Amino acid sequence: MEKQILVPVSDSRRSLRAVKYAAHASQFINELRFVLFSVQPMISLYLQEEAVKNLHVRAELNKIKAKNQSSAMKLLESYKEEMISLGVDGERIELKTEVRKLGLAQDIIEYAQENLYDAILIGRQRISGIQKMFSSCVASAILERSQVLPVWLVDGNPSSKNILIAVDGSESAMRAVDHAGFMVSKNPDVKVTLLHVTNSAQNYCTIDLEDSPEPEFVKIVEQGNKACIDQFYPLAIKKLRQMGLEENQVRFETVEGSRRLGKTVVEYAEKKGFDTLVIGRTGIDKAFLMGSCSRQIINGVSEGALWVVN
């Protein structure tokens, strides 16, 4: 089955990273098609109204539209050539451009949803400190507002075909498994690792506990955590097998968690050399928009691709 990815681009290094990752993804995702998408500047309503009444304004407005269209297509063609030079079949790359209507992020999301693409791929920039999370307001808005389609964030130059999926036994984690399995379906060269970070009693309190939790409480948390993930794994492996992955392509790993579960996931990915990480938007606690663990991972990943699945 064909998969289609929307790659919004601008004249930026971030977009170049996204395009290069798209080319890399074609090496481990079969039947993958790309739509390079450019949003042209918005035309003011005032000018459009004046153009209806004034022939000179109409002529100038048409020149502006033609120039914007030409610039957008020139940019798209340059990225297409880049992808072809990296080994992507040009027949698998479409070029699309539209005039901005509602807002850059919203236009991208709505276009992707209307055309039923499988994911939105955007590049982001490495920024230190609290701003490390996103490359721009546009990337931030797409990630926050895309409540249906998965969003792929990419930074650096990922090169591995191996995929790490962070799982916690939740429905969101199962959707992450489903998305990753669908994308890499029937590829015998891909290796998928499901990583579970054990939860602790400390994570059930929003402040640091001065005293250690009662042993009975700790035991209940550990038993519940184990029971949940023990039920999750057989369902996950069944889903991946249905996608055409063999049993020897899938591994399960469990590591002991800390107070910051997301940080543990990022550190594991870096240590083991995974540069494509897949997570669910929300955790088992069904936190609004994005769970705290997901946010820690989004903040922490600075090299590689992160697929955030709704």
N, C-alpha and C positions, 0 to 999 in steps of 0.2 A: 504493500500500500504506500502511495506517495505521501510524503510529509512536506509541508510548506512553512517556511519561516519568513516573517517580515523583518527586514533590516532597515530601520529608519536611518538616514545618513545626512550629514552636513559636511561642510569643509573643515574637518577637524581631525586631530589624532585619535580621538575617541572612536570616531566612525571608522577610521582605518583599522583600529584594533578589532572592531566588530566584524568588519569585512574579512579580515585575516582569520578570525576564529570561525566564521561561516565556512570558509574554504577548508579549514582544518576539520570541521565537523563533518564535511562531506566524505571524509576518509573513513569514518566509523558509523555513519548513518546512511543506510541504503535508501535509494529512491528519494533523495532530498532535493527539493526545489527552493529557490530563493526569490524573494521580491525585494529589490532595493527601492526604497521609498523616500522621496524628497518632498517636503512641504514648502511650497512657495510662500513669499510674504503675502500678508493679507492686503486686499484692496479696500480702501476706505469706502464706506457706504455713500459718503458725500460725493466722491468722485464718480461713483457708479450712477448716482442720480443725475449729476451734472452732465454725464456723457449721454444720457438719454435726450437731453434738451439742446446740447451744444456739440456741433460736429467737430470742432477743433479739439475740445476736451475728449471726445470719443476717439479721435485719431491718436492723441497722445496716450490715452489709456490703453489703446490696442498695442501701441509700441511698448509700453511698460509690460503688458501681459506677455507679449512675444519675447521680450528680453528675459523676463523671469523664467519662462518656459525653456528658452534656449540654455540659460545658465544651469537650470535644474537638470536638464538632459545631459549637458556636458559633464556635470559632476557625476551623474549616475553612470555614464559611459566610462568615465575614468575608473570608478570602483569596479565596474564589470570587467574591465581589462585587467585590473589587479587580481581579481578572483580567477580569471582565465589563466593568468600567468602562474597561479598557484595550483593549477591542475583541475579546476572546475570546468565542466562542460558548459559552454556558453548557452546552449539550448535550455539549460536548467536555471537560467538567470533572467528574470523579468525586470523591467524598469518601469516604475510608476511615479507620477508626480501629480499633486493636486494643490490648489490654492488654499491657504490657511482659512479656516472658517470659524471654529470656536476657540481654538487655542492649540498650540503645538502638540502638547501631550494628549489632549482629548481627541484631536483629529487622528493621531496615530492609533490610539486605542480603538476608536470607533471604526476606522478603516480596517484594522486587523480583525475585529469581531464581525463586521459585515461580510468579510471575505473568508471567514472561518479558517484563519491560519492556525497553525499548531503552537506557535510561540512568537514572541517579540524579542528580537536580539538587539541589545543596545550596549555600546561601549561606555566605560566609565574611567575616570581619571583618578590616579593615586594622589590623595590629598591627606596630609597628616592631621592629627588631632581629631576634634569632634566632627569636622567636615569630611572625614574619611569615608563616610557612608555612601555618598553619591558623587557622581561626576558633575552634575548640574541640576538645576531645578527641574529640567525636563525629565531626566532619568528618575529623579525622586518622585515626580508626579506620576509618571507611568507606572512605577512600582507600586505606589500607594493606591492608584485608581484602577488598575487592571485587576478587577475582581473575578474575571472569567479565564482569561488566557495566561499561561505561564510566561514569565519574563526572564530572559537570560541576560545576566550582567557579565561583562567580560572586561578583564584588565590584563595587561601583560601579554605574553605569547604562549598560551597553552599548547602542549605538544603531545600529551599522553592520550591514549585511547581508553584508558581505564576510568571508571566512573565510581564515585563514592556517593551513596545515598544515606543521609542521616535519618534514622527512624526512631519513633518513640511509641509505636503501637497505636497511633491515632489515625482517624480517617484521612487527615491531611497528609500524613506520612504515606498512607496507602496510595493516595492520588499521586504523590511524588514517584512512588514505585511504578505506578501505571504509566505515567508520562515518560519516565526514563526507559521503561521496557518497550513502549511503543516506538520511541525514537530509534532505539538501537536494535529493534527486532530483527531476527534472522541474520545476525552478524556473528559468525563463529569466532571472530578475533577480539571481540569486546569482553572485558572482564568487569563485573559489577560487584561491588562490596556494599553490603548493608551494615551500617554502623549504628550500634545502640550504645548510648552513654547512660549508665545506670543513674537513676535519680536518688536523691538523698532526702532524709527528713528535714534537713536545713532548708531545702528549697520550698517547703510549705510555709515558711515564715518570711515576711518581707523585710524583717530586720534581723541583724545578727543575734543569735541566741547566746546569752551569757553562759548558760548551762547546757550541757549536752542533752539532747532529747532522751526521753525515757526509753529504755531498751525495748519495751513492748511496742511503742510507737514506731521505732526504727524497724523492728521486725515486720510490722504490718505493711509499712511502706515498701520494704524489700520484697515481701511476698507478692504484693499487688503489682509491683513493677515487673517481677519475673513472670507472673501469670499472664499479664497483658502482652508482653513481648513473645512469650511462648505460643500464644494464640496467633500472634501477628505473623511470625515467620513462615508457618506452613501456607498461609494464604498468600503471602508475598511470593514465595517460591512457585506456587501454582500459577500465579498471574504471570510471572516471568517466563515460565515454561510455555504458557499459552502464547506468549509473544515470540516463541521460537528460540529462546536461550536454553542451552543445555545446563545440566546440573553442575558441571565442572566449570562453568563460566560465572557462577555465583558463589560468593563467600559471605559468611556472617562473622562479624566481629563485635565483641562487647568490651568496653573499657569503663573503668570506674570513673564516675563523674565527680565534679567539684561543685561549688556554689554557682559557677558560671559554666553551664553545660555547653553553650555555644562556643566558648573559647576552647573547650576540650575538643570539640569537633574540628575546629580550624587547625589546632595544633596537630591533631592526628593526620589530617589531610596533608599538611605541609611535611610532616615527618615521613609519611609513606609515599609521597610523590604524586598525590592525586591533584590534578588541576582542573577537573570538572566535578563540581560538588552539587548535589541535588537536595533540596529541602522543601518541606511543606510550608505554606505561609503561616499557618497557625499550628500550635502544638496541641497536646492532649487536653489542655485546659481551655481550648477554644478562645484564646485571647482575641480581643478586637483588633482587626486589621492584621497585625503580625505579632506573633508571640515573642516574648523577651528573648528566648533562645534563638529564634530566627533573626532577630535584630542583631544579636551578638555575632552571629555568623556573617551577616551582611556587612557589619562594621569591620569584622576581622579579616575577611578574605581580601587580599591586596594583589595577589598574583593568580590568575586563572579565571575560570568561568563558574558562575553560580547560577543554577536554574532554580528560580523561585516559583513553586507550583501552587495554584489555588485549590 
